Amino acid sequence: NPSPVGHFPTGPEIQTYIKDYVSTFALGDAVQTETVVESVQQLDDGAWEFTTQSESGRSVERFDFCVVATGLYSADNKFIPEIEGNTTLAGDIMHSSDFRSEAQVDGKNVVVLGNGKSAVDCAVEAAKMSGTKSVTLL
């Protein structure tokens, strides 16, 4: 079985778990890396058509289900919801993928909106940083 992880695993622990899982269940041939998803389209029959681009060229594949789980590592198309008052907020608003350093939270009260792994990761990391005044996870 893959290596066990605790209740609040770090990013590197998750990466190790995923690699162990792929190895344990011989899923290497089913995993694509270094692949850009150019488009995803739901077809009339409910299936999903993916157009991808990799070193080996462009590919169009059909799947029964589509799960979008970009979270912390989505560099493009970052979703930040429109919240009343966010344009007049004196502080910074950022996507989880932009949270990189202690300087971003030093001396600040931090609120993290979200309930997924990336939100928890950001809240835990901000709380560990010595200069953070407070961290609230909503």
C-alpha positions as CSV (number, residue, x, y, z in Angstrom):
1,N,0.0,0.0,0.0
2,P,1.1,3.6,-0.5
3,S,2.8,5.4,2.4
4,P,0.3,6.7,5.0
5,V,-0.2,10.4,5.5
6,G,-1.5,12.3,8.5
7,H,-4.6,14.5,8.8
8,F,-2.9,17.6,7.5
9,P,-0.2,16.5,5.0
10,T,2.2,18.9,3.4
11,G,2.5,19.4,-0.3
12,P,5.7,17.2,-0.5
13,E,3.9,14.4,1.5
14,I,1.0,14.5,-0.9
15,Q,3.4,14.3,-3.9
16,T,5.1,11.3,-2.3
17,Y,1.8,9.6,-1.6
18,I,0.6,10.1,-5.2
19,K,3.9,8.7,-6.6
20,D,3.6,5.7,-4.2
21,Y,0.0,5.2,-5.2
22,V,0.8,5.3,-8.9
23,S,3.7,2.8,-8.3
24,T,1.7,0.5,-6.0
25,F,-1.2,0.1,-8.4
26,A,0.8,0.2,-11.6
27,L,-0.9,3.3,-12.9
28,G,2.1,4.9,-14.7
29,D,0.7,4.3,-18.1
30,A,-2.6,5.9,-17.2
31,V,-1.0,9.2,-16.0
32,Q,0.0,12.0,-18.4
33,T,2.4,14.7,-17.3
34,E,3.9,17.7,-19.2
35,T,0.6,18.0,-21.1
36,V,-1.4,21.2,-21.8
37,V,-5.2,20.9,-21.8
38,E,-6.2,23.1,-24.7
39,S,-10.0,22.6,-24.5
40,V,-12.6,20.6,-22.7
41,Q,-16.0,20.2,-24.2
42,Q,-19.1,18.4,-23.0
43,L,-20.7,16.5,-25.9
44,D,-24.4,16.0,-26.6
45,D,-24.3,12.5,-25.1
46,G,-22.9,13.8,-21.8
47,A,-19.3,12.5,-22.5
48,W,-16.3,14.9,-22.4
49,E,-13.9,15.6,-25.2
50,F,-10.4,16.8,-24.2
51,T,-7.9,18.3,-26.7
52,T,-4.4,18.2,-25.3
53,Q,-0.9,19.1,-26.5
54,S,2.3,17.4,-25.4
55,E,5.8,16.8,-26.8
56,S,4.3,13.9,-28.7
57,G,1.7,16.2,-30.4
58,R,-1.9,17.1,-30.2
59,S,-4.4,14.6,-29.0
60,V,-8.2,14.4,-28.8
61,E,-9.7,12.0,-26.3
62,R,-13.1,11.2,-25.0
63,F,-14.0,10.5,-21.3
64,D,-17.2,9.8,-19.3
65,F,-16.4,12.2,-16.5
66,C,-14.5,15.4,-16.0
67,V,-13.1,16.6,-12.6
68,V,-11.4,20.0,-12.4
69,A,-9.1,20.1,-9.4
70,T,-6.5,22.7,-10.1
71,G,-6.3,24.2,-6.6
72,L,-3.0,25.6,-5.4
73,Y,-1.1,24.8,-8.5
74,S,-3.3,26.5,-11.1
75,A,-1.2,29.2,-12.7
76,D,-3.7,30.3,-15.3
77,N,-7.4,31.2,-15.0
78,K,-7.2,31.7,-11.2
79,F,-10.7,32.0,-9.8
80,I,-11.2,34.8,-7.3
81,P,-14.9,35.3,-6.6
82,E,-16.5,38.8,-6.7
83,I,-17.2,39.7,-3.1
84,E,-19.0,42.9,-2.1
85,G,-16.4,45.4,-0.8
86,N,-13.3,43.6,-2.2
87,T,-12.5,46.6,-4.5
88,T,-12.2,48.9,-1.5
89,L,-10.4,46.5,0.8
90,A,-7.2,48.0,2.2
91,G,-5.4,44.7,2.2
92,D,-4.2,42.3,-0.5
93,I,-6.4,39.7,-2.2
94,M,-4.5,36.8,-3.8
95,H,-5.1,33.4,-5.2
96,S,-3.6,30.5,-3.2
97,S,-1.1,29.8,-6.0
98,D,0.4,33.3,-5.4
99,F,1.1,32.8,-1.7
100,R,4.8,32.2,-1.7
101,S,6.6,34.0,1.2
102,E,6.6,35.1,4.8
103,A,6.8,38.7,3.7
104,Q,3.3,38.5,2.2
105,V,1.8,37.9,5.7
106,D,4.3,39.6,8.0
107,G,2.5,41.8,10.5
108,K,-0.9,41.0,9.0
109,N,-4.2,39.5,10.1
110,V,-4.8,36.9,7.4
111,V,-8.2,35.4,6.4
112,V,-8.2,32.4,4.1
113,L,-11.5,31.8,2.2
114,G,-12.0,28.2,1.1
115,N,-12.4,24.7,2.5
116,G,-10.2,22.6,0.2
117,K,-6.7,21.3,0.6
118,S,-5.1,24.5,-0.8
119,A,-7.0,26.7,1.6
120,V,-5.9,24.6,4.6
121,D,-2.3,24.5,3.3
122,C,-2.2,28.3,3.0
123,A,-3.8,28.8,6.5
124,V,-1.3,26.3,8.1
125,E,1.7,27.9,6.4
126,A,0.6,31.4,7.3
127,A,0.1,30.4,10.9
128,K,3.6,28.9,11.1
129,M,5.2,32.1,10.0
130,S,6.4,34.1,13.0
131,G,5.4,37.5,11.8
132,T,1.7,36.7,11.1
133,K,-0.6,38.5,13.6
134,S,-3.5,36.0,13.2
135,V,-5.0,33.5,10.7
136,T,-8.7,32.8,10.2
137,L,-9.9,30.1,7.9
138,L,-13.5,30.6,6.7
